[in-house]
Amino acid sequence: MADKIRKALDKLSSKERKAIDGLLVKIKNRQFDGLDWKKLKGRDDIYRVRKGEMRIIYRLNASGGVVVLEIGRRNDITYNF
C-alpha cells in the first residue's frame, strides 16, 4: 500500500505535494478542525478529506491509527478501492 501512496505523491506538483503533506500531518494527529472531511456513505471506518480537486481517502483502525488508502485528483474512479 505504501508504494501506491508514494507513486501518487510523486505525480503531484511540488505545490500540491506540500498541501497534501500538511493534510496528512493533520489527519495523522487527528486535527480535523478546518479540514473538509466526512465519512463515506455505507462505511463506518473510511473517511475522505477534500482540498480542491485532491482527495485523501483514509481508514481509522481500532487501535486509533490512520491508514491512507488513496491520494489523488477527483475523477470517476476516486472512490473505487
Sequence and secondary structure as in RCSB ss.txt:
>XXXX:A:sequence
MADKIRKALDKLSSKERKAIDGLLVKIKNRQFDGLDWKKLKGRDDIYRVRKGEMRIIYRLNASGGVVVLEIGRRN
DITYNF
>XXXX:A:secstr
 HHHHHHHHHTS HHHHHHHHHHHHHHHTT  TT EEEE TT SSEEEEEETTEEEEEEE TTS EEEEEEEE  
TTTT  
